[in-house]
Amino acid sequence: MNNLSMYLIETAICLVLFYSIYRIFLQKETLFLFNRYYLIATALLSFIIPALNISFSSGSEFIIYNNVLDTIIVSADGIEKVVSNKLNTQQILIYLYAFGAVFFLFRFIIQLFQIFFIIKKNKIQHSNNLKFVITNKNISPFTFLNIIFLNSSGISEKNMEKIIAHEQAHVKQLHFIDLLIVELITIIQWFNPVIWMYRKSLKEVHEYLADEDVLKQGYDSINYQKLIFNLIAGDENYNLTSNFDCSLTKKRLIMMTKIKTPKWAKLKVLVLLPIVTVLILAFACSKNDDKAKIIEKSANIEESVSNEKSAAIENTKDPVYYTVDEMPIFEGGINKLKSFIATNIKYPEQAKKDGIEGKVYVSFIVDKTGKVVDIKAIQTRKLTDKNIKIEAPLLEKEAVRVVSLLPDWKPGKMKGKEVKVSFTVPIKFELN
């Protein structure tokens, strides 16, 4: 889930940077078709770049992450299992994200059903190689797929002809594909304000393109502008459709009368090159570090295994992984695992008498059959200063003993095959 969270964050950063370029350099230009392709291409690129994994030769095929569980506290008077605030916050954020994604997915499905209900109720009519649905609902004219939806009440035949020409442009230019893509992206990135701006800008560009197509057909620009200005939009609009949108009236009138942007202005998009390069270096090439021989990275979570021990792991013919396609699963989940350790561990009596306390880091491997093996205390740190190592054999012995009691796990898998996966659990012994 950490990988997914990081992927979503990196995607959001890409979207922000790409959209910033659009707002600064392209939004006010009349390069409508170019802008359409830019918005769709960069939206998709935002999902591709974080997923890239550009590797440089490092001489290692091992994925080295130290899977450090949350610290379990053992006091002299009793046992307390601590689930860190970081974990709780992460769980809350995961549930919140999932709720939002499900909500917007449900909204997407509801809108599809609403449109199909209109089609079923009013039937599709054919005229001049076009498909129409005429409805009594108070809606603004719109297109979905290759179907034009109209409410003909109160609109003259002459004006209806212009509206149909406008909607036909949406059909010809396949704008519904863009809308479906951006709607699916919105479901994934619903928490990112920029994706909502992306969607709004894309629909604006669609309207500009449709207006441009109508005027190219020879319709009088003044009368067409009056139609846009005077037409009263319907009460219902759908995110999945291309609407004869009157909420963009001012912008559309400005774009229709604006002097055309010279084609060389497209060169502004060259500013993308350094941006894309930086994003690839930051999000794609940096992932190679995850696969390199870098144990120190785990120190950002907790204290790490020594370099000597990491070398021993790397040199074995039967590699031990720190992260795999399918991580090992403890029956009941990680909290159940921590509860098991906390319930079975005891503070050594002699250590109490001698006033010994410290934080023991115990590593273990879940092997290909799911058994917990190779259990050992890596190191023990002084509680008052985590950078000071201490000798505490009684604490280490008890920590190793309780970890050795762990039942079998569901083994982890890499490329469909069971593999060994290493974990580390910190157990904190404190007298007070």
C-alpha positions as CSV (number, residue, x, y, z in Angstrom):
1,M,0.0,0.0,0.0
2,N,3.0,2.3,0.6
3,N,4.0,1.8,-3.0
4,L,0.5,2.7,-4.2
5,S,0.4,5.8,-2.0
6,M,3.8,6.9,-3.4
7,Y,2.6,6.2,-7.0
8,L,-0.6,8.3,-6.5
9,I,1.5,11.2,-5.0
10,E,4.0,11.1,-7.8
11,T,1.2,11.0,-10.4
12,A,-0.4,14.0,-8.7
13,I,2.9,15.9,-8.8
14,C,3.2,15.2,-12.6
15,L,-0.4,16.4,-13.2
16,V,0.3,19.7,-11.2
17,L,3.5,20.4,-13.2
18,F,1.9,19.6,-16.6
19,Y,-1.2,21.6,-16.0
20,S,0.8,24.6,-14.7
21,I,2.6,24.6,-18.1
22,Y,-0.8,24.6,-19.8
23,R,-2.2,27.5,-17.7
24,I,1.0,29.6,-18.2
25,F,1.8,29.0,-21.9
26,L,-1.2,27.5,-23.8
27,Q,-4.6,28.2,-22.2
28,K,-5.1,31.6,-23.9
29,E,-3.9,30.5,-27.3
30,T,-6.2,29.5,-30.1
31,L,-4.3,26.3,-30.7
32,F,-7.4,24.3,-29.8
33,L,-6.6,20.9,-31.3
34,F,-3.0,21.1,-30.1
35,N,-4.3,22.0,-26.6
36,R,-6.7,19.0,-26.7
37,Y,-3.9,16.6,-27.5
38,Y,-1.6,18.3,-24.9
39,L,-4.1,17.8,-22.1
40,I,-4.9,14.2,-22.8
41,A,-1.3,13.3,-23.5
42,T,0.1,14.8,-20.3
43,A,-2.7,13.4,-18.2
44,L,-1.8,9.9,-19.5
45,L,2.0,10.7,-19.2
46,S,1.4,11.6,-15.5
47,F,0.4,8.0,-14.9
48,I,3.2,6.5,-17.1
49,I,6.2,8.3,-15.7
50,P,5.8,7.1,-12.1
51,A,5.3,3.5,-13.3
52,L,8.5,3.5,-15.4
53,N,11.5,1.6,-14.0
54,I,14.6,2.7,-15.9
55,S,17.4,0.6,-14.5
56,F,21.1,1.1,-14.7
57,S,23.6,-1.7,-14.3
58,S,24.2,-2.2,-10.6
59,G,25.3,-5.8,-10.5
60,S,22.4,-6.7,-8.2
61,E,19.1,-8.3,-8.8
62,F,18.0,-8.0,-5.2
63,I,15.3,-5.8,-3.8
64,I,16.6,-4.6,-0.5
65,Y,14.0,-3.1,1.8
66,N,14.0,-3.7,5.5
67,N,10.4,-4.5,6.5
68,V,10.4,-3.0,10.0
69,L,7.2,-3.6,11.9
70,D,5.9,-1.2,14.6
71,T,7.7,-1.2,17.9
72,I,6.3,-3.5,20.6
73,I,6.7,-2.1,24.1
74,V,7.4,-4.5,27.0
75,S,7.3,-2.8,30.5
76,A,8.5,-4.2,33.8
77,D,4.9,-4.1,35.1
78,G,3.1,-5.4,32.1
79,I,2.9,-5.6,28.4
80,E,1.6,-3.0,26.0
81,K,1.2,-3.4,22.3
82,V,1.7,-0.1,20.5
83,V,0.4,0.6,17.0
84,S,2.2,3.8,15.9
85,N,0.3,6.9,15.1
86,K,1.9,6.8,11.6
87,L,0.2,3.5,11.0
88,N,-3.2,4.7,12.2
89,T,-2.9,7.9,10.1
90,Q,-2.0,5.8,7.1
91,Q,-4.9,3.5,7.6
92,I,-7.3,6.5,7.9
93,L,-5.9,8.0,4.7
94,I,-6.2,4.6,2.9
95,Y,-9.8,4.3,4.0
96,L,-10.6,7.9,3.0
97,Y,-9.0,7.5,-0.4
98,A,-10.9,4.2,-1.0
99,F,-14.1,5.8,0.0
100,G,-13.6,8.8,-2.3
101,A,-12.6,6.5,-5.2
102,V,-15.7,4.3,-4.7
103,F,-17.9,7.3,-4.4
104,F,-16.8,8.8,-7.7
105,L,-16.9,5.4,-9.4
106,F,-20.4,5.0,-8.2
107,R,-21.3,8.5,-9.5
108,F,-19.7,7.6,-12.9
109,I,-21.9,4.4,-13.1
110,I,-25.0,6.4,-12.0
111,Q,-24.5,8.9,-14.8
112,L,-24.1,6.1,-17.3
113,F,-27.4,4.6,-16.2
114,Q,-29.1,8.1,-16.3
115,I,-28.0,8.5,-20.0
116,F,-29.0,5.0,-21.0
117,F,-32.3,5.5,-19.2
118,I,-33.0,8.6,-21.4
119,I,-32.1,6.6,-24.5
120,K,-34.4,3.7,-23.5
121,K,-37.3,6.0,-22.6
122,N,-37.1,8.2,-25.8
123,K,-35.6,5.8,-28.3
124,I,-32.9,6.7,-30.9
125,Q,-33.9,8.4,-34.1
126,H,-31.8,8.5,-37.3
127,S,-31.5,11.4,-39.7
128,N,-28.7,12.3,-42.2
129,N,-26.4,9.7,-40.8
130,L,-26.8,11.1,-37.3
131,K,-28.3,9.6,-34.2
132,F,-30.7,11.7,-32.1
133,V,-32.6,11.3,-28.9
134,I,-35.3,13.9,-28.4
135,T,-36.4,14.3,-24.8
136,N,-38.8,16.5,-22.8
137,K,-36.3,16.7,-20.0
138,N,-35.0,20.2,-19.3
139,I,-31.5,19.5,-20.5
140,S,-28.9,21.4,-22.5
141,P,-28.2,19.8,-25.8
142,F,-25.3,17.3,-25.5
143,T,-23.6,14.4,-27.2
144,F,-22.6,11.0,-25.7
145,L,-20.7,8.6,-27.8
146,N,-22.2,9.2,-31.3
147,I,-25.7,10.2,-30.1
148,I,-27.0,13.8,-30.0
149,F,-29.5,14.5,-27.2
150,L,-31.8,17.5,-27.8
151,N,-34.7,19.3,-26.1
152,S,-36.3,21.1,-29.0
153,S,-38.9,23.1,-27.0
154,G,-38.5,26.9,-27.5
155,I,-35.7,26.7,-30.1
156,S,-36.3,27.8,-33.6
157,E,-35.5,25.5,-36.5
158,K,-32.7,27.9,-37.7
159,N,-31.1,27.9,-34.3
160,M,-31.6,24.2,-33.9
161,E,-29.6,23.7,-37.1
162,K,-26.6,25.5,-35.6
163,I,-26.9,23.5,-32.3
164,I,-26.9,20.3,-34.3
165,A,-23.8,21.4,-36.2
166,H,-22.1,22.2,-32.9
167,E,-23.0,18.8,-31.4
168,Q,-22.1,17.0,-34.6
169,A,-18.6,18.5,-34.3
170,H,-18.3,16.8,-30.9
171,V,-19.3,13.5,-32.5
172,K,-16.9,13.8,-35.5
173,Q,-14.0,14.7,-33.3
174,L,-14.6,11.8,-30.9
175,H,-14.6,14.1,-27.8
176,F,-16.4,11.4,-25.8
177,I,-13.1,9.4,-25.7
178,D,-11.3,12.3,-24.0
179,L,-14.2,12.6,-21.5
180,L,-14.2,9.0,-20.6
181,I,-10.4,9.0,-20.1
182,V,-10.4,12.1,-17.9
183,E,-13.4,10.8,-15.9
184,L,-11.5,7.5,-15.1
185,I,-8.5,9.5,-14.2
186,T,-10.6,11.7,-11.9
187,I,-11.8,8.6,-10.1
188,I,-8.2,7.7,-9.3
189,Q,-7.0,11.2,-8.6
190,W,-10.2,12.6,-7.0
191,F,-8.3,14.1,-4.1
192,N,-6.1,16.2,-6.5
193,P,-7.7,19.6,-7.3
194,V,-5.7,19.8,-10.5
195,I,-7.5,16.9,-12.1
196,W,-10.7,18.8,-11.8
197,M,-9.1,21.8,-13.5
198,Y,-7.8,19.4,-16.2
199,R,-11.4,18.2,-16.8
200,K,-12.8,21.7,-16.9
201,S,-10.1,22.9,-19.3
202,L,-10.6,19.9,-21.6
203,K,-14.3,20.5,-21.9
204,E,-13.5,24.2,-22.6
205,V,-11.2,23.1,-25.5
206,H,-13.9,20.8,-26.8
207,E,-16.3,23.7,-27.0
208,Y,-13.8,25.9,-28.8
209,L,-13.2,23.1,-31.3
210,A,-16.9,22.6,-31.9
211,D,-17.5,26.4,-32.3
212,E,-14.6,26.6,-34.7
213,D,-16.0,23.7,-36.8
214,V,-19.5,25.4,-36.9
215,L,-18.0,28.7,-38.2
216,K,-15.9,26.8,-40.8
217,Q,-19.2,25.5,-42.2
218,G,-20.1,29.0,-43.1
219,Y,-22.6,29.9,-40.4
220,D,-22.7,33.6,-39.6
221,S,-20.5,34.3,-36.6
222,I,-22.6,37.1,-35.2
223,N,-25.9,35.1,-35.2
224,Y,-24.0,32.1,-33.8
225,Q,-22.6,34.2,-31.0
226,K,-26.1,35.6,-30.2
227,L,-27.4,32.0,-30.0
228,I,-24.7,31.1,-27.5
229,F,-25.3,34.2,-25.5
230,N,-29.1,33.9,-25.4
231,L,-29.5,30.1,-25.1
232,I,-30.6,29.1,-21.6
233,A,-28.8,26.0,-20.5
234,G,-30.8,23.2,-19.1
235,D,-31.0,22.2,-15.5
236,E,-29.2,18.9,-16.0
237,N,-25.7,18.4,-17.3
238,Y,-23.5,15.2,-17.3
239,N,-19.8,15.0,-16.8
240,L,-19.5,12.3,-19.4
241,T,-21.1,14.4,-22.2
242,S,-20.2,17.3,-24.5
243,N,-22.7,20.0,-23.7
244,F,-23.8,23.1,-25.6
245,D,-22.4,24.8,-22.6
246,C,-23.5,28.3,-21.9
247,S,-21.5,28.6,-18.7
248,L,-18.4,29.2,-21.0
249,T,-20.2,31.9,-22.9
250,K,-17.7,34.8,-22.3
251,K,-14.6,32.6,-23.0
252,R,-16.1,31.2,-26.1
253,L,-17.0,34.6,-27.5
254,I,-13.5,35.8,-26.8
255,M,-11.9,32.8,-28.5
256,M,-14.1,33.2,-31.6
257,T,-13.1,36.8,-32.1
258,K,-9.5,36.4,-31.0
259,I,-6.7,36.7,-33.6
260,K,-5.4,33.2,-34.4
261,T,-2.2,32.1,-32.7
262,P,0.7,31.6,-35.1
263,K,1.7,28.0,-35.4
264,W,5.2,28.7,-34.1
265,A,3.6,29.3,-30.7
266,K,3.5,25.5,-30.4
267,L,7.2,25.7,-29.7
268,K,6.2,26.9,-26.2
269,V,5.6,23.2,-25.4
270,L,9.4,22.6,-25.6
271,V,9.4,23.8,-22.0
272,L,8.0,20.2,-21.4
273,L,11.4,18.6,-22.2
274,P,13.2,19.7,-19.0
275,I,10.1,19.0,-16.9
276,V,9.7,15.5,-18.3
277,T,13.4,14.8,-17.9
278,V,13.3,15.9,-14.3
279,L,10.2,13.8,-13.6
280,I,11.7,10.7,-15.1
281,L,14.9,11.2,-13.2
282,A,13.0,11.7,-9.9
283,F,10.3,9.1,-10.2
284,A,11.5,6.5,-12.7
285,C,15.3,6.3,-12.4
286,S,15.1,6.7,-8.7
287,K,13.2,3.5,-8.5
288,N,16.5,1.8,-9.4
289,D,17.7,2.7,-5.9
290,D,15.0,0.4,-4.5
291,K,16.6,-2.5,-6.3
292,A,20.2,-1.6,-5.6
293,K,22.3,-2.8,-2.6
294,I,21.1,0.0,-0.3
295,I,20.2,-1.3,3.1
296,E,20.6,2.2,4.6
297,K,17.2,3.3,3.1
298,S,15.4,1.3,5.8
299,A,17.0,3.5,8.4
300,N,14.5,6.1,7.5
301,I,11.9,3.8,9.1
302,E,13.9,2.2,11.8
303,E,17.5,1.2,12.5
304,S,18.8,-1.0,9.8
305,V,20.7,-4.2,9.4
306,S,24.5,-3.9,9.3
307,N,26.2,-3.7,6.0
308,E,28.1,-7.0,6.8
309,K,24.8,-8.8,7.2
310,S,23.3,-7.3,4.1
311,A,26.3,-8.5,2.1
312,A,25.8,-12.1,3.4
313,I,22.2,-11.9,2.2
314,E,23.1,-10.7,-1.2
315,N,25.8,-13.3,-1.8
316,T,23.6,-16.3,-1.1
317,K,22.4,-18.4,-4.1
318,D,18.9,-18.5,-2.6
319,P,18.1,-14.7,-2.3
320,V,16.2,-13.2,0.5
321,Y,13.9,-10.3,-0.5
322,Y,12.6,-7.4,1.4
323,T,9.7,-6.6,-1.0
324,V,8.1,-8.9,-3.5
325,D,5.0,-9.0,-5.8
326,E,3.0,-10.7,-3.1
327,M,4.2,-10.1,0.4
328,P,3.9,-12.9,3.1
329,I,0.6,-12.7,5.0
330,F,0.3,-13.5,8.7
331,E,-3.1,-14.9,9.5
332,G,-5.2,-12.1,11.0
333,G,-2.9,-9.4,9.7
334,I,0.0,-7.4,11.1
335,N,-1.9,-6.2,14.1
336,K,-2.6,-9.8,15.0
337,L,1.1,-10.6,14.6
338,K,2.1,-7.7,17.0
339,S,-0.6,-8.8,19.4
340,F,0.8,-12.4,19.4
341,I,4.3,-11.2,20.2
342,A,3.1,-8.7,22.9
343,T,1.0,-11.4,24.6
344,N,3.8,-14.0,24.7
345,I,6.8,-11.9,25.6
346,K,8.0,-11.5,29.2
347,Y,10.4,-9.1,30.7
348,P,13.4,-11.2,32.0
349,E,13.4,-11.1,35.9
350,Q,17.2,-10.8,36.1
351,A,17.2,-7.9,33.6
352,K,14.7,-6.1,35.9
353,K,16.9,-6.6,38.9
354,D,20.0,-5.4,37.0
355,G,18.1,-2.4,35.7
356,I,18.7,-3.4,32.1
357,E,16.5,-1.9,29.4
358,G,16.9,-1.3,25.7
359,K,15.4,-1.7,22.2
360,V,16.1,-5.1,20.5
361,Y,15.8,-5.5,16.8
362,V,15.0,-9.0,15.8
363,S,15.1,-10.1,12.2
364,F,13.5,-13.2,10.8
365,I,12.7,-14.8,7.5
366,V,9.4,-16.2,6.2
367,D,10.7,-19.0,4.0
368,K,9.1,-20.5,0.9
369,T,6.8,-22.7,2.9
370,G,5.7,-19.9,5.2
371,K,7.8,-21.0,8.2
372,V,9.5,-18.4,10.4
373,V,13.3,-19.2,10.2
374,D,16.7,-17.6,10.7
375,I,15.6,-15.7,13.8
376,K,18.3,-13.5,15.4
377,A,18.8,-10.3,17.3
378,I,20.5,-7.9,15.0
379,Q,21.4,-5.3,17.6
380,T,20.2,-3.6,20.8
381,R,20.0,0.1,21.3
382,K,20.0,2.2,24.4
383,L,16.6,3.7,25.0
384,T,17.8,7.2,25.9
385,D,20.0,7.4,22.8
386,K,19.0,5.2,19.8
387,N,22.5,5.7,18.3
388,I,24.2,3.9,21.2
389,K,24.5,0.1,20.9
390,I,24.5,-1.9,24.2
391,E,25.0,-5.5,25.2
392,A,21.8,-7.0,26.5
393,P,21.8,-10.8,26.0
394,L,18.9,-11.4,28.3
395,L,16.6,-9.1,26.4
396,E,17.8,-10.4,23.1
397,K,17.3,-14.0,24.1
398,E,13.7,-13.3,25.2
399,A,13.0,-11.4,22.0
400,V,14.3,-14.2,19.9
401,R,12.4,-16.8,21.9
402,V,9.0,-15.2,21.4
403,V,9.5,-14.5,17.7
404,S,10.4,-18.2,17.3
405,L,6.9,-19.1,18.6
406,L,5.3,-17.4,15.5
407,P,3.0,-19.7,13.6
408,D,3.4,-20.3,9.8
409,W,2.6,-17.5,7.4
410,K,1.3,-17.6,3.9
411,P,4.6,-17.3,1.9
412,G,5.5,-14.4,-0.3
413,K,5.8,-14.7,-4.1
414,M,8.0,-13.1,-6.7
415,K,7.0,-13.5,-10.3
416,G,4.6,-16.3,-9.2
417,K,7.2,-18.3,-7.3
418,E,7.4,-18.6,-3.5
419,V,10.5,-16.8,-2.1
420,K,12.1,-15.9,1.2
421,V,11.2,-12.5,2.7
422,S,12.9,-10.8,5.6
423,F,11.2,-8.8,8.3
424,T,12.5,-6.9,11.4
425,V,10.5,-6.3,14.6
426,P,11.7,-3.8,17.2
427,I,10.9,-4.9,20.8
428,K,11.4,-2.2,23.4
429,F,12.1,-3.3,27.0
430,E,11.6,-0.4,29.5
431,L,11.6,-0.5,33.2
432,N,9.5,2.6,33.9
